[in-house]
Amino acid sequence: MVVEVASAQTSAVQELIDALGRLPGIGPKSAQRIAYHLLKSDAEESRRLAEAVTAAKERVGFCQRCFNLSEGDLCPVCSDDRRDGHVLCVVEEPRDVIAVERTREFRGGYHVLGGAIDHLQGVGPDQLRIRELLARIGSEGVTEVIICTNPNLEGEATALYLSRVLSMPGLTVSRIASGLPVGGDLEYADELTLGRALEGRRTVEAAQP
């Protein structure tokens, strides 16, 4: 005899939880907590959230030059005449632009690939904006490209491929160093991180007495 057990929550609540759970980085428990928070909040807060999502989907697209997120033809970086257009920082996703900008150390332009090479997921060079990158180098007088892909297998494969296709006279190609975080301990570092730290070592000048 099969006994049907009633669900502890309504179908509308479950649909909300399922929708939230499809977002990247949101697991079942987090989706449930967010859903209950939204249901407990007042109607005005929920309305603002819904309107913000709708407005972003309607108004935000991709920059025609670098493919960063933009509300116009060009993103704020490409629209800034003070940036050095001869230097491009190549990143995987628009969120990586934000991460680099937070350092306040880079004043050049960007090029967003739209992902990384991942053959297991069927993502090859043709699925990335590499042709557009090559076109920009030829038409915009770019003299340096900084490869700023993630320090994982996919990012490293992408960086290796880019280093090959960007091997051309008059163009400097560099890769960001990756290694130990400030305040970290060597004993807790994995082999890849420590190896990258050794590869990215630099000369230490002796202090003058």
N, C-alpha and C positions, 0 to 999 in steps of 0.2 A: 504494500500500500504506500503510495507516494503522498507525502504531506507537503503542500505548498506553504512556504514561509513568506510572510509579507515583508516587503522591503521596508527598511528603517527610514527611508527618505522618499520624497515624492519624485516623480519622473522629471519634473522641471529642475529640481535640485541636482539630480544625478546627471542630467544633460549639462548643467553648468559646470559641475565637477569634471565631467569627461572633457568638456571644451577647454577648461583651464589646464587639465592634465596633458593636453596635446602641445602645450607651449614648451619650448626647450628649457631644460633645467627645473621643471616643475614636476615633482613626483606626485603619487596619489595622495599622500598625507598633506603635502603643501597645497595641492589643488583643493582639498577638502577645507583646509583652514581659510584659504582665500575666499572660497565660496561662502562659507558661513560668515566671514567678516563682511562681505558685500551685502548679504541678506540682513545682517544686523544693523548696518549703517543706514542713515536716512536716505530717502529717495533722491534728494538733491545731489548727494555725493555719487550715487550710482549713475545718475543722469550725466554728471560732469565726466565721469570715466567713459561712459559710452560715447559721448559727444567727442571727447578727445581722441578716442580710437578711430571714430568715423572721420573726423577732420584730418587726422594724420594720413589715413588711407586715401583720402580725396586730394590732399594738397601736396603730399611728399612723393617725389619720384627720384630719379637718378640724374646726377650732374652729367651734362653732355660731354664734358671733357674728361673728368677723372672717375666718374661713376660712384662718387660719394653720394649720400642722401642729400637731396636739395629740394627746396620749394620753388625754384625757378630753373632757368636753363643752366645756370652755373651755381655751384655751391659757394658758401662764404669764403672758402680758401681760394678757389679759382677766381673769385671776384676781387680778391685783395691784391692790388697792384704792388704792395710792399713785399710780397712773397718772391723768393728767388725761383723763377720758372726754369732755370737751367738744372735744377736738382730735383729728382723725383724719388719719393719714398713709396715703394710698392708694398701694399698690404693685401690681406685676403678679403676682409670684410669692412664695411663702413664703421663698425664699432672699433676697429683697430686704429682708424684715424683719430677717434676721440682719445684713445689710450696714448698715442704718440703726442697729440696736442697737449695733453696734461703735463708732459715733461717740460714744456716751454723751451725745448732745446733745438727744435727743428723749425726752420723758416722757409722751407722749400714747398714744392707741390706734392700731390699724392696721385697714385693710380691704384684703384681698387680692382682686384682681379675677379672678385665674385666667388671666391672659394680657393681650394687647393687641389693639387693632383691627388686623386684617390682612386686607383684602378679597381679596388674591391667594390667601390660604389659606382663604378662606371664613369668617373670624372677624369677626363684626360685634358691635355693642353688645349684642345679645340673647344672645350666647354668653358674655358677661362678667357678673360679679356687680354690675351697676350698679343694678338694681332693689333688691337687698338693701342697697346703700349708701344709696339714697334713703330706704328704710324706716328705717334706723338714724338718719339725720339727723333724721327726724321724731319718732322715739320716744325717742332718747337725749339730746336737748338739745344736739346738736353745734353749735358756733358757728364752728369753723374747720376747713377741709379743706385739707391740703397734698398736692398732686398730685406724686407721686414716681415717675412712670413713667420708663422708660429714655430717654435723649436720642438716640433714633434715629427713623426715619420712623414706625414703628408706635407708639412711645411718644408721639411728638409728636401723632399723629392722635388717640390716646386722650386725651391731655391737653386737646386742643382740644375734643373732644366733651364731656368732663367739665365743662370750664369753661362750656359752654353750658347743660347740663342742671342744673348746680349754681347757676346764677344765680338766687338767691332772696333776699328780704329777711332781714337778720339773720345771713347766713352769709358769712364771709370765705373766699375761695378763693385759694390761692397756688400757685405752681409753683416747685420747687427751681431754684436757679440752676445753670447748667452753664458751664464755661469752662476756663481753663488750669490744669493741675495745678501744685502748688507745686514750684518748681525747674525748670519747663519753659522752653523758649526760644521766642520768638515766631516765629522763622523756620521752626520745625518744626511749627507748629500749622496744622491744616487750616482752611478758610474757615468751616465750620459752628461749630467749637469757638471760634475767635476771635470770630465774630459773637455767639455766646452769651455770651462773656466781656464784650463791650461792652454787651450788653443788660442784663447783671446787674451793671453797675457801681454803685458806691455812693459817697456823698460822703465825702471825706477831710477830717477836721478838722485844722486847723493846729495844730502842736505849740506849746505854751506855752513861752516862753523861761524 
